[in-house]
Amino acid sequence: LVAEVIDQFSKGVDEYIEGIMKNEDYSFYDKLSQIINFFFSTIVERTALMSISTVNQGTFEFIRTRLSDVAIIHAKELVLSGKKEGIISIEYPELVVKMLIKGIADLYMDGETNPEVLTVLIEQALGIPKGRIELSMSQTKQTE
């Protein structure tokens, strides 16, 4: 039952991000900002999922792996398109994406939940100018 709920949740996440990725009106930076805002708000809105880590480590790892896999697929596609457009010039984009997704998840679980800090780390890892990822107002209010 838990696996089914997690599957449905991750399918919804996948479909939402796919919609962002297919939107031709969005620039690379728009897509990146939309996806990052979506993930941060999903984590905040679903604090019960995050609290599972203290109750059932196995279930939490299942959730984390499922969501990381979805994020890696779409982030890889986005980063490769950014590289093709000349926006990003990193040598190993697929590995950087995995490092970012898993590293951000680890930092979050270690208590670094400030979206502004995590966003700066993403910008630095991708080699894009600071401030190009725009956090929504709800994300910046979390840091106050």
Backbone as CSV, one residue per row, in Angstrom:
resi,resn,N_x,N_y,N_z,CA_x,CA_y,CA_z,C_x,C_y,C_z
1,LEU,0.828,-1.198,0.000,0.000,0.000,0.000,0.871,1.261,0.000
2,VAL,1.889,1.289,0.848,2.788,2.443,0.908,3.482,2.630,-0.436
3,ALA,3.927,1.527,-1.036,4.598,1.607,-2.336,3.670,2.181,-3.397
4,GLU,2.399,1.816,-3.348,1.430,2.322,-4.315,1.227,3.825,-4.150
5,VAL,1.119,4.273,-2.912,0.962,5.711,-2.646,2.184,6.480,-3.145
6,ILE,3.360,5.941,-2.879,4.600,6.594,-3.313,4.691,6.586,-4.831
7,ASP,4.297,5.482,-5.463,4.295,5.417,-6.929,3.374,6.476,-7.528
8,GLN,2.175,6.620,-6.964,1.228,7.617,-7.458,1.769,9.030,-7.262
9,PHE,2.367,9.264,-6.103,2.951,10.575,-5.823,4.073,10.886,-6.804
10,SER,4.992,9.936,-7.004,6.117,10.188,-7.910,5.640,10.311,-9.354
11,LYS,4.567,9.605,-9.711,3.999,9.751,-11.058,3.452,11.167,-11.250
12,GLY,2.792,11.697,-10.220,2.289,13.072,-10.288,3.418,14.083,-10.419
13,VAL,4.496,13.860,-9.677,5.674,14.731,-9.759,6.255,14.669,-11.166
14,ASP,6.379,13.461,-11.688,6.930,13.257,-13.029,6.093,13.982,-14.085
15,GLU,4.786,13.850,-14.001,3.896,14.488,-14.976,3.971,16.012,-14.887
16,TYR,4.052,16.536,-13.683,4.132,17.983,-13.507,5.421,18.529,-14.130
17,ILE,6.520,17.877,-13.841,7.810,18.333,-14.373,7.846,18.156,-15.889
18,GLU,7.275,17.092,-16.371,7.218,16.875,-17.818,6.481,18.027,-18.507
19,GLY,5.416,18.515,-17.862,4.678,19.662,-18.398,5.549,20.907,-18.488
20,ILE,6.364,21.129,-17.479,7.292,22.264,-17.496,8.301,22.088,-18.629
21,MET,8.864,20.897,-18.734,9.897,20.637,-19.741,9.366,20.799,-21.167
22,LYS,8.108,20.480,-21.386,7.529,20.559,-22.734,7.054,21.963,-23.099
23,ASN,7.008,22.858,-22.128,6.514,24.209,-22.378,7.566,24.995,-23.166
24,GLU,7.284,25.218,-24.425,8.235,25.900,-25.304,8.317,27.400,-25.048
25,ASP,7.379,27.928,-24.264,7.426,29.351,-23.925,8.448,29.639,-22.825
26,TYR,8.868,28.601,-22.111,9.832,28.764,-21.024,11.262,28.689,-21.545
27,SER,12.092,29.598,-21.056,13.522,29.533,-21.356,14.152,28.465,-20.464
28,PHE,15.428,28.206,-20.670,16.167,27.287,-19.817,16.048,27.708,-18.355
29,TYR,16.277,28.994,-18.086,16.228,29.496,-16.715,14.822,29.437,-16.133
30,ASP,13.799,29.679,-16.958,12.416,29.556,-16.494,12.123,28.126,-16.049
31,LYS,12.518,27.177,-16.882,12.282,25.765,-16.555,13.024,25.373,-15.283
32,LEU,14.268,25.772,-15.183,15.069,25.444,-14.004,14.425,26.038,-12.747
33,SER,14.026,27.288,-12.824,13.393,27.953,-11.681,12.078,27.270,-11.306
34,GLN,11.260,26.962,-12.305,9.969,26.311,-12.051,10.150,24.964,-11.365
35,ILE,11.090,24.179,-11.851,11.316,22.842,-11.294,11.855,22.926,-9.871
36,ILE,12.801,23.809,-9.640,13.370,23.950,-8.295,12.310,24.436,-7.317
37,ASN,11.521,25.424,-7.710,10.434,25.900,-6.852,9.432,24.789,-6.556
38,PHE,9.138,23.986,-7.564,8.206,22.882,-7.374,8.737,21.889,-6.341
39,PHE,10.008,21.520,-6.461,10.571,20.558,-5.515,10.621,21.124,-4.098
40,PHE,11.037,22.374,-3.957,11.085,22.964,-2.618,9.682,23.032,-2.004
41,SER,8.691,23.455,-2.783,7.335,23.547,-2.234,6.759,22.168,-1.955
42,THR,7.102,21.171,-2.762,6.635,19.804,-2.521,7.174,19.282,-1.196
43,ILE,8.420,19.558,-0.917,9.026,19.117,0.338,8.344,19.798,1.527
44,VAL,8.113,21.098,1.416,7.499,21.852,2.507,6.050,21.405,2.725
45,GLU,5.319,21.189,1.636,3.912,20.812,1.740,3.729,19.375,2.210
46,ARG,4.754,18.581,2.076,4.644,17.167,2.447,5.637,16.821,3.557
47,THR,5.567,17.583,4.615,6.491,17.358,5.723,6.314,15.972,6.334
48,ALA,5.126,15.387,6.196,4.906,14.035,6.724,5.834,13.037,6.038
49,LEU,6.066,13.236,4.737,6.992,12.350,4.022,8.400,12.465,4.591
50,MET,8.796,13.687,4.911,10.140,13.892,5.444,10.275,13.326,6.856
51,SER,9.180,13.348,7.609,9.248,12.842,8.981,9.343,11.325,9.031
52,ILE,9.059,10.654,7.936,9.176,9.194,7.882,10.609,8.765,8.153
53,SER,11.566,9.622,7.841,12.977,9.262,8.007,13.312,8.870,9.429
54,THR,12.633,9.460,10.387,12.924,9.129,11.779,12.146,7.904,12.249
55,VAL,11.087,7.556,11.537,10.237,6.439,11.939,10.613,5.148,11.208
56,ASN,10.764,5.246,9.901,11.010,4.055,9.098,12.035,4.372,8.014
57,GLN,13.277,4.068,8.288,14.366,4.401,7.371,14.194,3.745,6.000
58,GLY,13.710,2.505,5.966,13.525,1.797,4.698,12.511,2.475,3.803
59,THR,11.386,2.865,4.386,10.354,3.564,3.616,10.869,4.910,3.134
60,PHE,11.572,5.604,4.011,12.121,6.895,3.621,13.093,6.749,2.458
61,GLU,13.972,5.778,2.507,14.936,5.563,1.414,14.220,5.244,0.106
62,PHE,13.120,4.497,0.194,12.320,4.191,-0.994,11.768,5.479,-1.607
63,ILE,11.198,6.346,-0.748,10.653,7.629,-1.215,11.767,8.475,-1.823
64,ARG,12.852,8.573,-1.106,13.974,9.405,-1.552,14.527,8.916,-2.890
65,THR,14.695,7.613,-3.021,15.205,7.056,-4.275,14.243,7.322,-5.417
66,ARG,12.958,7.132,-5.172,11.959,7.332,-6.221,11.952,8.775,-6.697
67,LEU,11.925,9.713,-5.757,11.901,11.127,-6.131,13.223,11.574,-6.755
68,SER,14.322,11.049,-6.263,15.632,11.377,-6.848,15.708,10.887,-8.280
69,ASP,15.197,9.687,-8.530,15.216,9.142,-9.892,14.431,10.030,-10.854
70,VAL,13.257,10.481,-10.420,12.442,11.378,-11.254,13.194,12.683,-11.489
71,ALA,13.754,13.238,-10.433,14.483,14.505,-10.546,15.698,14.363,-11.458
72,ILE,16.422,13.270,-11.337,17.626,13.059,-12.152,17.282,12.970,-13.634
73,ILE,16.222,12.254,-13.960,15.819,12.121,-15.372,15.561,13.489,-15.985
74,HIS,14.750,14.289,-15.313,14.384,15.594,-15.876,15.519,16.608,-15.785
75,ALA,16.260,16.586,-14.695,17.378,17.522,-14.554,18.441,17.233,-15.608
76,LYS,18.680,15.970,-15.883,19.660,15.604,-16.912,19.229,16.160,-18.263
77,GLU,17.962,15.993,-18.585,17.433,16.514,-19.848,17.595,18.032,-19.912
78,LEU,17.279,18.708,-18.815,17.372,20.167,-18.788,18.822,20.632,-18.887
79,VAL,19.706,20.004,-18.141,21.120,20.398,-18.162,21.739,20.129,-19.535
80,LEU,21.382,19.021,-20.146,21.902,18.740,-21.487,21.397,19.766,-22.497
81,SER,20.153,20.213,-22.344,19.649,21.251,-23.249,20.365,22.575,-22.983
82,GLY,20.650,22.855,-21.706,21.404,24.065,-21.367,22.807,24.025,-21.935
83,LYS,23.398,22.853,-21.944,24.732,22.695,-22.520,24.678,22.893,-24.035
84,LYS,23.664,22.326,-24.657,23.491,22.454,-26.106,23.275,23.920,-26.513
85,GLU,22.566,24.666,-25.655,22.311,26.081,-25.928,23.506,26.967,-25.578
86,GLY,24.530,26.389,-24.960,25.708,27.156,-24.591,25.566,27.908,-23.270
87,ILE,24.528,27.597,-22.508,24.298,28.262,-21.224,25.164,27.626,-20.143
88,ILE,25.317,26.328,-20.223,26.091,25.565,-19.246,27.303,24.962,-19.949
89,SER,28.447,25.026,-19.297,29.651,24.458,-19.912,30.381,23.535,-18.936
90,ILE,29.653,22.580,-18.390,30.274,21.608,-17.497,30.645,20.365,-18.294
91,GLU,31.697,19.696,-17.882,32.210,18.563,-18.651,31.422,17.279,-18.497
92,TYR,30.933,16.986,-17.325,30.232,15.730,-17.085,28.829,16.010,-16.557
93,PRO,27.944,16.517,-17.432,26.629,16.966,-16.963,25.813,15.888,-16.252
94,GLU,25.861,14.655,-16.727,25.057,13.604,-16.096,25.536,13.326,-14.667
95,LEU,26.851,13.337,-14.466,27.387,13.107,-13.124,27.131,14.297,-12.208
96,VAL,27.227,15.496,-12.755,26.952,16.695,-11.960,25.488,16.690,-11.502
97,VAL,24.586,16.277,-12.386,23.169,16.208,-12.027,22.962,15.225,-10.874
98,LYS,23.536,14.045,-10.981,23.398,13.059,-9.895,23.971,13.593,-8.590
99,MET,25.136,14.217,-8.674,25.771,14.782,-7.485,24.876,15.854,-6.858
100,LEU,24.312,16.704,-7.697,23.455,17.779,-7.204,22.200,17.245,-6.525
101,ILE,21.496,16.369,-7.203,20.225,15.858,-6.671,20.461,15.120,-5.351
102,LYS,21.409,14.217,-5.365,21.670,13.430,-4.153,22.305,14.284,-3.055
103,GLY,23.157,15.210,-3.448,23.795,16.095,-2.472,22.811,17.046,-1.823
104,ILE,21.913,17.612,-2.606,20.897,18.516,-2.055,19.999,17.738,-1.090
105,ALA,19.629,16.519,-1.468,18.806,15.685,-0.589,19.528,15.414,0.735
106,ASP,20.820,15.099,0.652,21.607,14.858,1.869,21.684,16.116,2.736
107,LEU,21.959,17.246,2.100,22.038,18.498,2.852,20.706,18.801,3.534
108,TYR,19.624,18.569,2.814,18.302,18.828,3.371,18.060,17.960,4.603
109,MET,18.420,16.696,4.504,18.225,15.787,5.634,19.161,16.114,6.792
110,ASP,20.284,16.747,6.487,21.215,17.176,7.539,20.787,18.500,8.182
111,GLY,19.675,19.067,7.694,19.150,20.275,8.311,19.303,21.551,7.512
112,GLU,19.957,21.487,6.346,20.089,22.701,5.521,18.850,22.802,4.631
113,THR,17.833,23.520,5.123,16.555,23.608,4.424,16.298,24.983,3.807
114,ASN,17.272,25.860,3.856,17.100,27.206,3.318,17.174,27.156,1.784
115,PRO,16.040,27.406,1.111,16.029,27.342,-0.355,17.017,28.304,-1.016
116,GLU,17.264,29.446,-0.377,18.204,30.410,-0.971,19.621,29.845,-0.976
117,VAL,20.025,29.195,0.096,21.352,28.585,0.160,21.453,27.446,-0.860
118,LEU,20.448,26.570,-0.882,20.474,25.426,-1.793,20.474,25.873,-3.256
119,THR,19.754,26.952,-3.531,19.707,27.483,-4.899,21.069,28.023,-5.327
120,VAL,21.750,28.731,-4.437,23.089,29.236,-4.752,24.035,28.059,-5.043
121,LEU,23.921,27.001,-4.262,24.763,25.822,-4.498,24.485,25.214,-5.881
122,ILE,23.233,25.171,-6.266,22.871,24.652,-7.592,23.461,25.538,-8.680
123,GLU,23.310,26.848,-8.521,23.870,27.781,-9.517,25.378,27.610,-9.629
124,GLN,26.056,27.497,-8.498,27.513,27.344,-8.521,27.929,26.038,-9.194
125,ALA,27.233,24.956,-8.875,27.588,23.660,-9.458,27.365,23.634,-10.968
126,LEU,26.344,24.356,-11.424,26.057,24.394,-12.861,26.847,25.482,-13.581
127,GLY,27.512,26.336,-12.821,28.299,27.400,-13.428,27.447,28.488,-14.056
128,ILE,26.288,28.746,-13.471,25.427,29.804,-14.000,25.464,30.992,-13.033
129,PRO,25.198,32.187,-13.535,25.293,33.373,-12.686,24.349,33.336,-11.490
130,LYS,24.827,33.860,-10.366,24.023,33.929,-9.153,22.764,34.752,-9.428
131,GLY,21.655,34.246,-8.951,20.388,34.950,-9.108,19.601,34.578,-10.350
132,ARG,20.139,33.716,-11.194,19.412,33.325,-12.410,18.273,32.359,-12.106
133,ILE,18.385,31.626,-11.003,17.272,30.791,-10.562,16.416,31.669,-9.657
134,GLU,15.191,31.876,-10.081,14.294,32.752,-9.333,13.408,31.926,-8.422
135,LEU,13.564,32.174,-7.123,12.694,31.514,-6.155,11.369,32.244,-6.080
136,SER,10.299,31.485,-5.892,8.989,32.121,-5.730,8.942,32.807,-4.376
137,MET,7.992,33.678,-4.198,7.857,34.408,-2.933,7.660,33.450,-1.767
138,SER,6.937,32.356,-1.984,6.706,31.417,-0.886,8.009,30.759,-0.443
139,GLN,8.962,30.611,-1.366,10.243,30.003,-1.010,11.098,30.985,-0.214
140,THR,11.085,32.236,-0.593,11.923,33.206,0.110,11.352,33.515,1.490
141,LYS,10.051,33.378,1.682,9.436,33.608,3.000,9.862,32.541,3.994
142,GLN,10.207,31.355,3.507,10.620,30.272,4.396,11.917,30.597,5.130
143,THR,12.701,31.481,4.562,14.009,31.794,5.145,13.928,32.924,6.162
144,GLU,12.808,33.598,6.218,12.667,34.743,7.128,12.290,34.298,8.517
